[in-house]
């Protein structure tokens, strides 16, 4: 936005000298300023670059490049943005005032008139995508590229430039732009199916979806070079106010630049790409019976003309050397079976002309919201959303392998051979909107969801919720021969294992699991009604969590002993009182407290818990939830909310 308004570009005709205004709490403003600063500049000193793994020579070379992109100087954002810290009321401009009434609720007033603006989302509500994407059924090939976005961040009709890799049935993302959850949903991919993400750089159109990936039931693998990861860490931590945020919510896997890194047979080589922030292109390859098949993803590359104009022989001045330029040009033109190229133009993006002589077999021209002109069509082509380029077909039926992995996750104590009868059941596919199970239907079977997202419709519920891949659908009705109480609808394309109730009952009986399943599924059903577990309520990770916790029932008006260690206290039934030196809070059924212990590992020494009426509670230790990002993120969100609320009160 600031570039398009000409704010960062000297003598730009759009720059009228009027700065945009950033309004919010003081700590929010400071965080946002740093967020924008890192998004614009990345690492801003040679020291930071060296700490991020570069040599002194590399740091000096890249600092010269960065300063050239920055018109010779790294500037404070206060030169481009005005701020209005607000606690209660502040004048925005020309007598227009803004008052904070509550969390995310504001009143704007001017000359005796006022309007209230409520920015809170209702429970279960989310932001709609700006564009309809439709629904796609994506097969899990051995090596395939799923085109999930070709836009430039300003395109109102398409997602931002990105790709999804299917390798041996596993799903990897290349970047995570805005609306990533909607994008994956359209492709029939649930968040829980994502194994990893390869990250090119920290600009928002490649970055803004990272927080959506925290709604997973497992830590997604995060792949980047150390300089890119360091920049992303700085920017993301400024946004969410969490130190070491990537390691807390992802499995961070560092990639070595300019060499092939082997990830279970998927080889990837990160290649440096000149940009205002730390950035890499990714060259992927997988061996086949006919040799390597390759895909080259080139996001946010700079035009060669722009780089040629940066060449200077003056040492220590902003710019690049001829040798640096020659290497970049050579790296750009490495041939691949499929190459996706940024042709966004202007100062910091590429153009098709640079790839006229490129020997790649197929060139996808991307990162633009406009149609290709005739000259560009001679060089490459445009991909459509959901288009799949298969490089190596799969000759194995991976869905049964996934089903086996999910069953093993539910019952880790059993050998794989004990699932043979269940895995002999058929796999059924459902199109979006199809009923998988209906309330009142016969209960002689149920489903194990393998791919896609399922919507749960329950009478009396204010909002429906969704199940990711790996969820048991209608299990207890089938196991206990009870009438179905819920309706399940395919929200995307869904593939599911249709399991015979007779086989499952026999499986539970033979392995002495019937009582455990009945007890733990009842607890799991209760947890699933909690806001804290909503996104992952039916996943194997929550079922295994239920195996390791023990609810206790305490009579009315009794003190609750708080155990040592880091944990939250969940109220499964009843009502308790939380009290410390400053606050007294009533914690109701399906709510929780002691979040400070999880986040800060600090507890007011005067803290007490007491039942108001007979209550069933459960202490949930950190070690059981620390690798479930969706739960940890909710605790952090609740912690921030309560800290702000209590401060205002």
N, C-alpha and C positions, 0 to 999 in steps of 0.2 A: 504494500500500500504506500509506504513512504517513498519507495523508488518511483512508483507510478505518479505520485504527486510531485515528484522532482525534489523532495526534501533532501535527499542524500547526494544529489548531483549538482555540482557547481554550475551556476548560470542557466539552470533549466527553466524553460518558459512557463512551466506549470507551478513553479515555486513563487508564490505571491508573498512569502514572508509570514503567512499565518500558520501557526503550529497547531496540530491536533492536541486535544486535551485528554489526559489520562486521569480518571477520577476513581477514588477508592480509599480504603484504609491505608494508612501510611506504609505498613509492612507489605501490603499487596502491591502498592505502587512501586516500591523498591524492588520487589520480586519481578514485576512485569518489566521494569526498565532493564534489569539485568537479563531477563529472558530475551528481550528484543535486541539488546546489545550483543549477546552471544549468538543470536540468530543472524545478526548482520555481519559480525566480524569473526566469530569463532575464537580461536586462541589468539591473544593479542600481544604476546611478547615472545622473544626467543627463549626465555626461561620456561614459560609455559609449554612451549613446543618441545624443549629438551626433556622436561618432566613427562611429556606424553610420548617419549620414546625416540624422538628424532636426534640425529647427531648435530653437532654445532654447525657443520657445513650445510646440512639439510635445513636447519632452522633459519640460518641466514638467507638461504636461497628462497625459502617459502615466505619469509617475512618481507623480502623485497617484492615478491609477487603480491602479497596481501596489501601492502602499502600502495601498490599501483592500482589495485582494485578500489582502494579506499581514498583515491585522489591525494595520496601522499601523507595522510594523517588519520590515526585512530581517534575519533572524536567522542566526547561525552554525548549521550542521548539527550541531555537537557538542552543541547543546541537545537534539537529538532522537535522536542515534545515538551509541552507545558503540563504541569501536574496540579491537581487539586485534592490534597489529602482531606478526607472527611471522617469525622467521628459522629457528629450529630447533624450539622448543617453547614453548607459552604456555598458561596456565590460562584457560579460557573463563569458567567460573563454578562455584562450589560444588565444587571439586575435579576437575571435568572438564577434562582436558588434551588439547591437540591438538599433534601433532608433524609437521612436514613431512619426509617421507622422500626425496622426489625431486620433480621437476616435476609438479605436480597430483596427487601421491600423498601422502595424509595418514594418520596413525594417531591415533585418538581413544581415550583411556584413562580409566578411572574405577575406583578401588578394586580394582586388580589385573586388571581385565578390559580388553580392547582390541579394536578392530576397524579394519581397514585399508580406506580408501576411495580408489579409483582413479578420478579424474575425466577421465582421458585418453580420447579417442576413438580407436578402432582406425583404421588406414589405410583410407580409403574409407567410413568410418562417419559418419553424421550424426544429428542429433536428429530424432526423428519428430514430425510435426505432432500436436497434441492432438485434431484432428478430421479425419475423412475428408471429402474434397471432391468426389470423383468426377472425371470427365474431360469436357471441353467442347471442341467444335470451333467456334472463333470466326472468323467471316468478317471480313476487313479492309475495313470500309466507309469511305466518304469522311469521314463524321463520325458517330461512334457512341460511346455510353457503355456500358462493360462494368462491371457492378457486382461488385466483387471483395471486398467486405467491408462489413458493417453493424454489427459488434459494438463493444463499448466497452472492449476490453482485458481484461475479466474474463469474457467470454462463452466458455464452454468448447466451444461448438459452432460458432462462426463466426469468421472473420477480422475484424480491426478495421476500422472505417470507412475505406473507400478506394474509388477508382474507377480504371479504366483507360480512356484515350481512344484511339480509333482515328481518325486523321486522315490521309486520303490513303494509307491502308495503314500508316502509321507508328504505333508504339506509344509512348504517354506514360503514365506513372504519376502519380496524385495521391496523394502520401505513400507511405511504405514501412514497414509495420508488421511485427511478428514473423512468421516463417514466410513471408516474401514469395516466397522461391524455390519453396516448395510451392504457394503460391497461383498463381503464374504457370505452374507446371508443369501444374496442373489445368486451366488455361485454354488449354493448348497453346502457351504463349509461353515461349521460352527467354530467358535473361538477355541473350544477344547480340542479340536482336531489339528490346530496349528502346532507344528513341532518347533519351528524356528523362524527367525527373521534376519535377513541380511540388510544392513543399514548403510546407505550411501553417504548421507550427510544430514545435518540438523535443520534444514529449511522446513517451514511448517507444512508445505504440501507433500513432504516425504516423512514427516515427523509427528504430526498432530494426532495420529491414531494410536500412538504408543499407549496412552492411558486406557484405551478400549481393550488392549491386549491384557490388561490387568484383571479382566473379568474372567480369566481362565481358572480352571481347577488345578493347574500345574504351572510351574515356572517354565515359560517359553524360552528356548535357547536364543540368545542375542549374539549375532555375529557382526563384528566390525573390526577395523584396524584400531590400534590404540589411540591415535590422534582423533579419529572420528568419534570413538567411544567417549573420550575425555570431553570433547565439545558437547556431545549429546548429554552427558552426565551434568555438566555445568548448566546447560539450558533447562533440562527437565527438572533438576533440583530447585532452580529458581522459580519454576512454575508451581510445583507441588509442595515446596518447603520441606523436603525430606532429603537428608544427607545420604550419600551412597545409594541413591534410589535404584539404579539399575541392578546392583547386586542384591538388593532386598526383594525385587520383584521379578527378576529374570535370572536364568543361568547364563552368565556372561562368558562368551568364548572368543578369545582374541585371535584375530587373523593376521598372519604375516603378509606384508605387502610384497608384490612382485614374485611370489612363489605360489605353487598350488598347495592349498590346504585340503586334506582329505577328510570328508565328513561322511563316514559310512558309505564310501563309494562315490559320493558327489564331490567332485573336486572343484575348488573355487580359487581363483587368483584375483585379489584386489589390486587394482592399478590406479596410481595417483591421477587425479583429474584436477586441473587448475580451476579454482573457484574462489569467491571471497571467503568461504569457510572451508574447513577440512572436508575433503570429498574424495570418494573412490568410485571407479567403475568396477564392475564384477564380470569376470570371464569364467563361465561354468563349463565343465565337461564331464561326460560319463562314458566309460568304455563300452563298446558294443561289439558284436561279432565282426563288424566291418570297420573297426577302429573307433576313435573318439568321435562323439557327437557333441556339438558345442553351442552355447548361447552366451552372447555378450550384451550386458545391460549397461548403457551409457547415459546415466542421468546427470543433468546439469553440467554438460560440457561447454567449454567456451569456444567461440568461433576462432578458426586459425588466423583470420585477418586481425582480430582483436589482439591475439597473442603476438603476431608478427610486429604489430605497432608498439608492443611493450619491450621489444628487444633493445637493449642498450649495452654499450661497452664500458660505461662508467660504473665502477665497483662501488657498492654501498648505497647506490641510489635506487629508488623504486623502479622495478622492471625485471626483465629476465634476460638470460644469455641466449645466444644462438643455439648452443648445445642443449639447453633446457627445452627450447622450442622444438628442435629436431626430435628429441625423445618423445615429447608429447604427440607430435604428428605421427610418428612411427607407432605409438601405442594406440592412437585412434584407428589406424588402418589395419590392425590385426584382424585377419579374416575369421569368420565364424559361420556355422550353418545358419544361425539366426542372429541378427544383431538389431537391438532396439536403440535408436539414436535420438537424442534431444535435439530438436530443431526450433527451439523457442525463440532464437534470435536475440536481438538487442545486445547489451554489453556482456552479459554473463551466461548466455545460452548459445547453443550451436546452430548450425545451418546445414541443409542437405548438400549444398555445393561442395563442402569439404569431403564428401564421401562418393564423389563421382567415380573415382577409380578404385573404390573399395571392392575387394574380391569376394566378399561374403555372399552366400547363396541367397539369403533373403534378408532384406533391410526394412525394418519397421520404423517409420518416421513418427516421432512422438513428442510429447511435452508442448502441445499447441492446441488452442481451441478453435483454430480456423481450418478451412478445407485446404488440401494440398493444391498447389498450382501445377501447371503442366510440366514445368521443369522438374519439380520435385517428384511428380509421378513417374518421370523417366528414371529417377534414381532409386526410389523406394515406394513403399505402400503404407496405408493407414490400417491399423488393426481395429476391429470392433470389440466392444466389451463382451467378454465371455468366449472370445475366439481361442481355440486351443491349437497349438503347434506341437504335434507329437514327434519327438526325436527318436525315442526308442519305445516301441510298444511293450506292454506287459503281457506275458504269456502265463501268468499265474493269477488266480482269483483272490486278490488281496482282501476282499471283504471278510472272508472267513478267518483270515489271519487277524484282522482287527477285532472281530468278534471274540476270538480266542484270547487276545490280549485284554479285552474288557472283562471277560469272565475271570481271568487270572487276577485282575485287579480287585474284583469283588471277593474272590476266594483264594488269596495268596497261599494259604496253607495246603491247598490241594495240588496234586500233580496234573499236568496237562492232559494225561490220558483219561482222567475222570470227567472231562468235558466232552468226550467223543460222541455220546448219544445226543447231547444238546446241539453240538455243532453239525450234526447230521440233519438238523431242521432246515427248512427252506428260507431263503432270503427274499423279502418282498420289497418292492419299491412303491413309493407314494409321490404323487405330484402335489405341488402346493395347493392347499385347500382341501385335499382329500382327508376323510376321516380315517384315522388309524384304528381307534377304538371309540365306541360310543357308550355313553352312560346307559346302563341297563342291558347291554349286549351279553351274549353268552360268554362264559369265563373259562372255556376249555383251552385257551391259549393266551399268551401275552407276547410282548416284543422286547428285544434288546436293540436299541437304536445304535446303528453303526455309523451312518453319515447323515448330516443335516440337522435341522432344528425343528422341534415339536412344540406346539402351543397346547397348554393345559387349560381346559375350561371347567371351572368348579362353581357350583351353585353357591351363592352367598358371598363369593369373593368379589372385592371391589375392582380388582384388575387381574387379568390373566398373566400367567408366567410361562416361561419357555424352558425347554429341556434341550441340552446339548447332546452331541454324540456320546455314547457310552451309558445313557440312562436306561433304566428298566421302566417299561411302560405297561402298567396294569399288572405288575407282578403279584401283589398281595391278593388281589381278587382271584387270580388263577390259583395261587398256592392254597388259599384257604377256602376255595369254592364259595366265594361271596359275590353278591351282586355288584357290578361295576358302579362306582359313584362319580366318576369323572369322564369327560370326553377329551380325546386327544386328537389334534388336527395337525397335519403336516404344514409347517410354516414355510418351508423351502422344499426342495426335492429331498426325500428321506429314503434311506435304505435301512432295513431293520430285519433282524433274525426273528422269525415267527416260531416261538418256543411252545411246544405242547405242554399243557398243564400236567398231564399224566407223567410225562418224562421228567418234568421239573420236580414234581412231588416225590417221585422215586429217587431222583438225584439227591434231594434234601434228606430223605429218609436214609439212604445208603451211606451218606457221609455224616450222619448225626447232626444235621444243620437246621432241622425244622424249628426247634425252639429258639435257637439263636437268631435265625432269620426273622421270626415273628417278633421277638423282643426288640431287636436292633432296628428293624424296619419301622416299628412303631415310634421309636425314638427319632429315627431319620425323618419320618413324616412330620413329627413335631418341629424338628429343626428346620425343615423345609418351609414352614410357615413363618419363620423368623426373617426379618429384613436382612439380617446379617448373612444368611446363607442362600438367599433367593436365587442368585445367579448359578449356583452350583449344587442346588438342593438334592438333585437325584444322581449325582455323579458317584463313581466308585470311591473317590477320596473321602466323601462325607460318610459313606457307609462304613469304611474302615475306621474313620474317626469315631463313629458310634460304638465300635467294638472296644474302644480304649477309654471310654468315659463312663462314669457311674453316677446317675442322678441320686440325690438324697432328699427325703421328705422331712421337713422340720415343722414342729407345731407352732401355733400362733404366739407372737410376742416373745420369741426366743432369739438370743444373740447367736449370730452365725460366726463360727471360727474361720478366719481367713488363713488358708494355708500359706506356707512359704513358697517363694518362687514367683514367676511371671505368668499371669493367667487372667482371664476374665471370668466374671460370675454371671451365668445365664439363669434367668427365671423361666422355668418351663411351665410352671403353674403357680398361681397365687400372687403375692405382692410383698416386696421387701422395702426397707428403708436404708438408704445409703447416707451416711453422715460423716463429715470431716470437720476441720477447724473453721471452715468458711461456709459450707453448703449443706443443705439437707434435701435429698431428692428421693422421690418415690419411684421405684423400679417395678414396672408392671409385668404381667405375663408376656413372654416372648421378647422381653427387653433384656439388656445386659448392662453391667457396670464394671469398674476397675480397669477401664481402657488405658488409664495412665500407666499401669504396670506393664502393659504390652508395649506402649510407645516410648515411654521415658524410663521405665524401670524404677519409678519413684512413686511412693505412696505416703500420703500425709500420715504421720504417726498416730493422729487422733481419729483415723478412719475406723468406722464401725459399720457392721451390717446387722440388721435385725428384721425378723419376719413381722409383718403387720397382720397377716393371717396365715393359716397353714400353707406352706409353700414347698414346691419341689424345685430344687436348684441343682446346678451342675457347675463345677469349676473346670474350665477348659484351658489347659496349659499352652503356652506359646509354642513349645516344641511340636505340638500336633497340628498347628495351623500356619506355621511360619513359611511353609512351601505351598500354601494355597493363596495365590495373589488376590483372588476375588474377595476372600474373607479379610485378609490383612488390609486391603484397600478400604473396605467398609469400616474397619475399626479406626483407621487413620482419619477417614472422613467424619466419623462420629466424634472422635477426639477433638478435631478442629472445630466442629459445630458446637460442642459443649463448652470448649474453652472460650469461644467468642460469646456464646449465650450467657455464660456465667459472668464474664467480664462486663457485659452490658447490664445484666441484672444488678 
